[in-house]
Amino acid sequence: MKSKIATDEIAQPYAQALISVAQSKNQTEQFGEDVRSLLSLLSGSTQLQSFLGNPFIEPEKKKAVINQILGEGANTYLRNFLLLLVDRRRISLLESIGRQYLAFLRQLNQTVLAEVISAIPLTDAQQQAVTSKVIAMTSARSVELDTKIDREIIGGVIIKVGSQVIDSSLRGQLRRLSLRLSST
């Protein structure tokens, strides 16, 4: 199995090529929506991941599945890109290419990705408060929230933006209190 760093390094030129095509056609956002859909489909189906990543399955079968998934109304450029990945035996890198494309798109739009972990789903007002906090912290034009639920944090939220982590969870506060008490 390849390391994530090696995979990302191989995938980067493909993601750059995809963003270049999207920019030349003024379809960066449409490509972004399609890539998000593909990533969602891949993360929800280990069977599809295994199928696309299997080097023993004939490329024509992979192309047929991709055409079936995309349907008739799919973007021609994206379809051709995916079929090219099959021809070049790089379709197994689709998830990495998609993540990098979205990273390039966020960079292009001056958008920051914030991972928000909470014990329960956040309300719209809470999501807006987190967005405002992240914009104030980073001076970004906009924020894309990636919310996750982790019941073990008991309450509060953990916000990760790049290398910065804001831990205002109950579990984090208890851990800090425990460290302070044990050091005295």
C-alpha positions as CSV (number, residue, x, y, z in Angstrom):
1,M,0.0,0.0,0.0
2,K,1.3,3.4,-0.9
3,S,1.9,6.1,1.7
4,K,-0.5,9.0,1.7
5,I,2.4,11.4,1.0
6,A,3.5,9.5,-2.1
7,T,-0.1,9.2,-3.3
8,D,-0.7,12.9,-2.8
9,E,2.5,13.7,-4.7
10,I,1.4,11.6,-7.7
11,A,-2.1,13.0,-7.6
12,Q,-1.1,16.7,-7.4
13,P,-0.3,17.2,-11.1
14,Y,-3.7,15.6,-12.0
15,A,-5.5,17.9,-9.6
16,Q,-3.7,20.9,-11.0
17,A,-4.6,19.8,-14.6
18,L,-8.2,19.5,-13.5
19,I,-8.3,22.9,-12.0
20,S,-6.7,24.4,-15.1
21,V,-9.3,22.8,-17.3
22,A,-12.1,24.1,-14.9
23,Q,-10.6,27.6,-14.9
24,S,-10.3,27.7,-18.7
25,K,-14.0,26.7,-19.0
26,N,-15.1,29.0,-16.2
27,Q,-16.6,26.0,-14.4
28,T,-14.5,25.7,-11.2
29,E,-17.5,25.7,-8.9
30,Q,-19.5,23.2,-11.1
31,F,-16.4,20.9,-11.1
32,G,-16.2,21.4,-7.4
33,E,-19.7,20.3,-6.8
34,D,-19.2,17.2,-9.1
35,V,-15.9,16.4,-7.3
36,R,-17.7,16.7,-3.9
37,S,-20.4,14.3,-5.1
38,L,-17.8,11.8,-6.4
39,L,-15.9,11.9,-3.1
40,S,-19.1,11.4,-1.2
41,L,-19.9,8.4,-3.3
42,L,-16.5,7.0,-2.9
43,S,-16.4,7.4,0.9
44,G,-19.8,5.8,1.1
45,S,-18.9,2.7,-1.0
46,T,-15.9,0.6,-0.2
47,Q,-17.0,-1.7,-2.9
48,L,-16.7,1.1,-5.5
49,Q,-13.2,2.0,-4.1
50,S,-12.1,-1.6,-4.4
51,F,-13.5,-1.9,-7.9
52,L,-11.7,1.2,-9.2
53,G,-8.5,0.4,-7.3
54,N,-8.3,-3.2,-8.5
55,P,-5.6,-3.4,-11.2
56,F,-6.9,-6.8,-12.5
57,I,-10.3,-5.3,-13.6
58,E,-10.3,-4.4,-17.3
59,P,-10.2,-0.6,-18.0
60,E,-13.3,-0.9,-20.2
61,K,-15.3,-2.2,-17.3
62,K,-14.1,0.7,-15.1
63,K,-15.1,3.1,-17.9
64,A,-18.5,1.6,-18.2
65,V,-19.1,2.0,-14.4
66,I,-17.8,5.6,-14.5
67,N,-20.2,6.4,-17.4
68,Q,-23.0,4.7,-15.5
69,I,-22.3,6.7,-12.3
70,L,-22.0,10.0,-14.1
71,G,-25.1,9.5,-16.3
72,E,-25.9,11.4,-19.5
73,G,-25.9,14.9,-18.1
74,A,-22.4,14.9,-16.7
75,N,-19.8,17.4,-17.5
76,T,-18.0,16.3,-20.6
77,Y,-14.6,17.5,-19.5
78,L,-14.9,15.8,-16.1
79,R,-16.0,12.6,-17.8
80,N,-13.0,12.7,-20.1
81,F,-10.7,13.4,-17.2
82,L,-12.0,10.4,-15.3
83,L,-11.7,8.2,-18.4
84,L,-8.1,9.4,-18.9
85,L,-7.4,8.4,-15.3
86,V,-8.5,4.9,-16.1
87,D,-6.3,4.8,-19.2
88,R,-3.3,6.0,-17.3
89,R,-4.1,3.5,-14.5
90,R,-4.5,6.4,-12.0
91,I,-8.2,6.0,-11.2
92,S,-7.3,4.6,-7.8
93,L,-6.0,8.1,-7.0
94,L,-9.4,9.7,-7.6
95,E,-10.0,10.4,-3.9
96,S,-6.6,12.1,-3.4
97,I,-7.0,14.0,-6.7
98,G,-10.5,15.2,-5.6
99,R,-9.3,16.3,-2.2
100,Q,-6.4,18.3,-3.8
101,Y,-8.8,19.8,-6.4
102,L,-11.0,21.1,-3.6
103,A,-7.9,22.4,-1.7
104,F,-6.9,24.3,-4.9
105,L,-10.5,25.6,-5.3
106,R,-10.5,26.8,-1.7
107,Q,-7.2,28.6,-2.3
108,L,-8.5,30.1,-5.5
109,N,-11.6,31.4,-3.7
110,Q,-9.8,32.4,-0.5
111,T,-11.8,29.9,1.5
112,V,-10.6,28.2,4.6
113,L,-11.5,24.6,5.5
114,A,-12.5,24.3,9.2
115,E,-13.0,20.9,10.7
116,V,-15.5,21.1,13.5
117,I,-16.0,18.3,16.0
118,S,-18.9,18.4,18.4
119,A,-20.8,16.0,20.6
120,I,-24.1,16.7,19.0
121,P,-25.0,18.2,15.6
122,L,-24.6,22.0,15.5
123,T,-27.5,24.3,14.9
124,D,-27.4,26.8,12.0
125,A,-26.8,29.6,14.6
126,Q,-23.9,27.7,16.1
127,Q,-22.4,27.0,12.6
128,Q,-22.7,30.7,11.8
129,A,-20.9,31.5,15.1
130,V,-18.1,29.1,14.3
131,T,-17.8,30.5,10.8
132,S,-17.6,34.1,12.2
133,K,-14.9,33.0,14.6
134,V,-12.8,31.3,11.9
135,I,-13.1,34.3,9.6
136,A,-11.9,36.6,12.4
137,M,-9.1,34.2,13.1
138,T,-7.9,33.7,9.6
139,S,-9.0,36.8,7.6
140,A,-10.4,34.5,4.9
141,R,-13.1,35.5,2.6
142,S,-15.3,32.5,3.5
143,V,-15.2,29.3,5.5
144,E,-16.1,25.8,4.5
145,L,-17.2,23.7,7.5
146,D,-16.5,20.0,7.7
147,T,-18.6,18.9,10.7
148,K,-18.1,15.6,12.5
149,I,-19.8,14.1,15.6
150,D,-17.7,12.6,18.4
151,R,-19.8,11.8,21.5
152,E,-16.6,11.3,23.5
153,I,-15.8,15.0,23.7
154,I,-18.9,15.2,26.0
155,G,-19.8,18.8,25.1
156,G,-18.4,21.9,23.4
157,V,-16.5,21.9,20.1
158,I,-13.0,21.4,18.7
159,I,-12.2,23.6,15.7
160,K,-9.2,22.7,13.5
161,V,-8.1,25.2,10.9
162,G,-4.8,24.2,9.2
163,S,-2.4,23.6,12.1
164,Q,-4.4,25.6,14.6
165,V,-6.7,23.8,17.0
166,I,-9.2,25.4,19.3
167,D,-10.3,22.9,21.9
168,S,-13.2,24.2,23.9
169,S,-14.6,20.7,24.5
170,L,-15.5,19.5,27.9
171,R,-13.1,16.6,27.5
172,G,-10.3,19.1,26.7
173,Q,-11.1,21.3,29.6
174,L,-11.1,18.3,32.0
175,R,-7.8,17.1,30.6
176,R,-6.2,20.6,31.1
177,L,-7.6,20.7,34.6
178,S,-6.2,17.3,35.3
179,L,-2.8,18.3,34.0
180,R,-2.8,21.5,36.2
181,L,-3.8,19.5,39.3
182,S,-1.2,16.8,38.7
183,S,1.6,19.4,38.2
184,T,1.0,21.0,41.6
